[in-house]
Amino acid sequence: MSAASAITSITPATDILELKNVSKSFHVGKREIQALQAVSFAMQPGAVTGLIGPDGAGKTTLMRLAAGLLRPDGGEIRVLGIDVNKDPQSIQSSIGYMPQRFGLYEDLTVQENLDLYADLQGVLPRDRPKRYEELMKMTNLGAFRGRLAGRLSGGMKQKLGLACALVRGPRLILLDEPTVGVDPVSRRELWAIVYRLVENQGVSVLLSTAYLDEAQRCRDVVLMSEGRILHQGPPDQFTRPLTGRTFQMQVPGITKRSLMRELGGRPEVVDAVIIGDDVRVVLTSAPEAQKQVTAAFQGAVLAPVPPRFEDSFVDTLRVVKGEASLTPSAEPAVPPAAPVAMLKTIVPPAKTAGPVIEVKNLTKQFGAFYAVHDISFSVAPGKIFGLLGANGAGKSTTFRMLCGLLPISGGMLRVAGHDLRTARAAARGRVGYMSQKFSLYGNLSVMENLRFFASAYGLMGRSRSRRIDEVLGEFGLSAVADMNSGGLSLGFKQRLALAAALMHKPDILFLDEPTSGVDPLARREFWHRINALVDAGVTIMVTTHFMEEAEYCDELAIMAAGRILSMGTPPEIRHSAATPANANPTMEDAFIHLIESAQRKAA
């Protein structure tokens, strides 16, 4: 999309949701953050409208203002014909709102959460039984009414959060990144519910998402950046300008990871990501761009493919920020990802000749429940091993055992040559761990978090100071060193968490859903760093719900109910799911096929 097309487009006014010149700022310490700047747009009734943008764009602030949970500094907001500034309580009792973390009370049961939301939304006791039955049928949670919300899987929490938002039967639902942190099967189930609400009940839905394939399912999309609306329109209005600029590329003798990295530094390349067996390339609009990239790689084969919404997203943000290469930062005025050479001076090469991770017949029991049951695999040094699975499959439990944070119930674990039954502390010294919630201390500054983690890993005195200076520069954190980590955008929290995990220069890095919830630009930056670490000899083990990220792995294992369903290279996993109806499945197709096959066998 050209810079000229990145202009606010206003849909005709409706009585569903309309904003006129809305602004909102916050004070974080001594800094003033302008979350929204004169935002105006209107939402079509009886449809799904997607709200997208990089971290810190203002999406959550906009939703909270629309829900009457915040007051704007200026401008007008009307929801269902009501002035939100004048009567926020009427709005809160008339719409459904599902925040990012689902808004559940984990110490209450499913039924108790429903009762609480029914009380808050003023649903009469006589109307509740019928509504509860409808919601339980819609979400397939009827058999779990007595279970504590905290003991539900991520996908079940997601559906319960949606059910709570729907107790009153609202005309408008605000869903703030409802699919973050859940697997593709759960995402598909949630979208089926949303479509039924729109098609059968005429409900209007405003949905923010970090998964840009979901934006293509919306009737209308609103693209935000830095508190402003850049463009609004149907998805094809975003992708049409990229026709003729998107390709699948292969080069004989060059691995996908290497090709992606080399393409990322070229001025005629807007974006380069691994998709299946190829690298997907978005070129600039210059007519000679294809000729230039073909000439630069001997034997290169470029096959035209239709543009995706994600291509448009990256291209638009590149134009808006004036970026000329694929090293976008999560926020403006921050240095791009560190070059490979710099990382090599910081991270040592792997020291183990054989497998650096060995797992044989690993089991973990909690009482009578098997969280992990008899799994085996090994990981070679300097490789990326992916552990995929549905929510509750046992991935995080496996990670915690491998990091020495959780004792095993049976089997054998060796990490960096150390048996975790007898040398857990020695193994932990060779391992870095980045958890899915980043495990940062929100009331401490960036600098204080780094000092804490450096000390926890045994770094003291000058070595600690020197290492902190290194990671501040390497990860572009110097400008925010005095900010509390709780006030950072998700992309910056991700950077800080990775920096903390690398403080002691580990040989092995465990990444538990490290890109959950962050936007595509931050995900690209993150994987540039990870690929640089692998080039420097670090071994990576990662879990992710972004199936395209699984293509970065050298080998994968897909888990369900504590067991490994399939293991192999990404092409082997994909090809194992091929059918006459789908001869070339994507990784997401393969994942869903394996999980659903396992569910059918267990039924």
Phi, psi and omega in degrees: 000132182285163178299327181295331181274351180278063183234141181302130175243124186258122175288149178305145185299145176225174177264014180271298179205127179216132175242137178230113175051047184273130177233150178204131177232159179228153174252120177242103187065235179266000184261142172256125181250122179273099185284320177227139182231101176050053182277131176225129170193162177230151188249135179289140178282153174064036182208168174263122176252126181268136178244113186229162178161164179292170178303138180081012182287335182111011184296311181294321177300317179299316181294320180293326175294316180296329179276359180076018181269343175229157175253135179287157174284333179194160179101178185235138176232125176238128179234124182054035179081002183256137175285112185296324181298326184273329186218066183295329182293324177297322179295313184298332179267359185247343181244169171254134181226124179242106181288176186301321182262025173072346176065031182266157174256105192288343177272001175255154178285173175304312181295320181293325174295317178298316179298319180298314180292327176296321176297312183296326183266004175070030178281126182294143180306324182290339181268353189285314185305314181296318181293319178300317181297319179299316182291321179293324177292320181295321186259356183058037179254007185304325183281357187240020184300329182269001182274142176296140181300326180294344181258009175275155173290167180301320179293323179289323175299319179303313182288326176293319177301319177293318179299319179297323179290341185256005186305319183278346184075057187285158174279334181232133177236132175253117183243110184265098181049060185289344184256010179294132173078011178242157187282168183300327179295315179294323177299316180296321178296319180295318180295325177298319178295315181299315180299319179297319179298317182290313186284323185266331185242359178068023181288143173262138185231127169252119189230121173266148184206149173264351179265106188284345171295334178289331179298329180288348177272352183272152175287322184224145181231136176246119181259123181244154172202132176051043174081007180236156173268123181272323184196151175219136179168179177292156184306320183292340175292332178282318188275335185305318181295347181267003179303130181088001182244002185241134187217157164260132188233139172227146175225120180303136175084000179239127179292158180301317181296316180293318180296317179300317181295317181293322179294326184299338181266003185266137184294335181274359181255121177277320186206147176212117180223153179279127175227112180062231183271359186238177169252125178275128187238133170248122183260162175293172183282352181298133183299331183276359185300316180296320179296320181294315184288328177292320180292333183283341184232108183297129180080009182297138176241120178246121178249123180298140175224155180295145178291150176252165178298322181298326176300315180295319179302310182294318181295316180296315180293328176296317180294315183297318182272357178071028183273144183250357182211172185274067170219055184289141177263162183291334179217162183292160174062033178237137182301150177289178181304146181295143177292158182303320183301321181292318179296325181295332178282345185258322185256129182283158175289159178297146185251002186251129182283316181274198178302136179271342175229126177232124181235122180228119175052042183288134180223142173223122178247142168240096188067234179272356185268130177265105176284325176225132188228102167058056178256150180218137173191168175220157183231127179280155180296146177069024179241163174252121179247125181257136176243108183250160177169164176292163175303134181084010183284341181111009184294308182295324177297317177300317179299315183295326176291319180294331179273000181077017180269347183218128180291148180272155178268331180192160180097195184226139176228128172231128179232124182053037178084000183253133175283122185287351174284328188241344184222051185297318182295319179296321179294320182298331179292343181257001189240140169248141185228123177243108185279165186292339177255013172072342172052038177268162177260104189297334180270003174256151177288171176303313180298317181294322176298316181295320177298319181297310183292325177299317179293321179298330178270006174090011178273131182222164172059224185295323181297323177294312180299317181296317181293321178297317178299320179299310185286331175300316179287317184297322184259010177063039184255357185300321184291341182243018186301330182266001180276144172296136184295333179295338180266002180282155171293164182298324179296321178286325175299320179298315178301314182296318180297320178292319177300317179297320181292338182259005185305321186262016177054062183286156174280332186232136181236123177259125183239108183261099183049058188289341183250014182299119175088348182273155187284168184300328179293316179293325178296319179297314179300317181300314183288334171299318179294316182296316179297324176295321177297319179296318177299332179276359176104002180282141175268135184241134169235128191223144166247147180203152171257358173272105187295332177294330178292336178298336180291344177283346185279150173280328178211152183229151166231132179251124185250154171206134177051039175083002182239157175272122179273323184204149180213141179163187175288161178306315177299321179296319179296315181296314184294332179292342181259006181293140178226165176304327181281338181217085186285337181233072183291149171282172177297323178295320175301315181295318179300310181297320179300314181293316182294315181292325176297318178294322179294321179295320179293326182282340184287000000 
